[in-house]
Amino acid sequence: LRIMMSGADYVAVFKRGPPTAGSESDVLSLDWSEEYWKKLLAHTVPQRFRASEVVIQRGATDRALYFVAAGSLEVGVYRVDSEGIAPIARIGVGSVIGEQAFFDGQPRSTNVWAVSDGELLRLTFEAFNAFAQAEPALARDFLFALGRVLSMRLRHTTFRGKGPGKKP
């Protein structure tokens, strides 16, 4: 597995402008400079993964948040719908995973496994707290962006569950 990037490469993966209509719902949309991203990502630890590896185990008590720097992941149990069997969600580069446990401290709610080889940047809850102490305004921005991701995922789940013949 030869994915390891430099700090500048990591910043380029996650640096995006403010959210726009139709923008991806599972990426952090922060209008931050490269300097601000470096401050946050300096608190992360790279973690490589291989295809078909479980990167988050349902029931685990790890409270870390993960940034997807490279590779592709699938979330949750498979569901059956009009298009056949599919994972609940596919997660790609620039996305975050693990936000529920990060916020509520509860065990992981589902499995996340790798579709391809890749790399995550792991931000522990303790490392986030250190970042927040050093950079409170950036931490606030980050939490609102993360809350947006969580909200968009919840909306998507709610919308997906309201098909023909289903009660609201």
C-alpha positions, 0 to 999 in steps of 0.5 A, a space after each residue: 500500500 503506497 498511498 501516504 501523502 504529504 501534509 500539503 497533499 492532505 490539505 488539497 484533498 479537504 480544502 473546499 469552498 463554501 457549500 453550493 447547491 448540489 454540492 456533495 453532502 458528506 464533505 466538509 464545506 469549509 472556506 478555510 485557507 491552507 493554513 487553517 486546514 494545516 492547523 486542523 490536520 496537524 492533529 490527525 494521524 494517518 491510518 492506511 487501509 486495504 480493500 475489504 478491511 473493516 475500518 469501523 466496527 459496529 459496537 466499537 467504543 472508539 470516539 475518533 472522527 475519520 477524514 477520507 484522504 484516499 480510497 473508497 468505503 461502504 457503510 452499513 448493512 446491505 439493503 434491498 431496494 428497487 435497484 437490487 442490493 446495495 450498501 447504505 452509503 458509499 463514501 469517497 475522498 474528501 468525506 468524513 466518517 464516524 461523526 455520530 460516535 464523535 458527537 455522542 460518545 456512544 458505540 459505533 452504529 454500523 460497520 464501515 469497510 474498504 472498497 479499495 486501498 486507501 488512507 484515513 486521517 484519524 482525529 481523536 476526541 482528545 486531539 480535537 479538544 486540543 485543537 479547540 483550545 488552541 483555535 476556538 474560532 476554527 473549532 466552531 467552524 469545523 463543528 458547524 461543517 460537521 453538523 451540516 454533514 450529519 444533518 444532510 446524512 439524516 435528511 438523506 436517510 429520512 428521504 430514502 425511507 419515504 417511498 411509495 406506500 410507506 408512512 411518513 
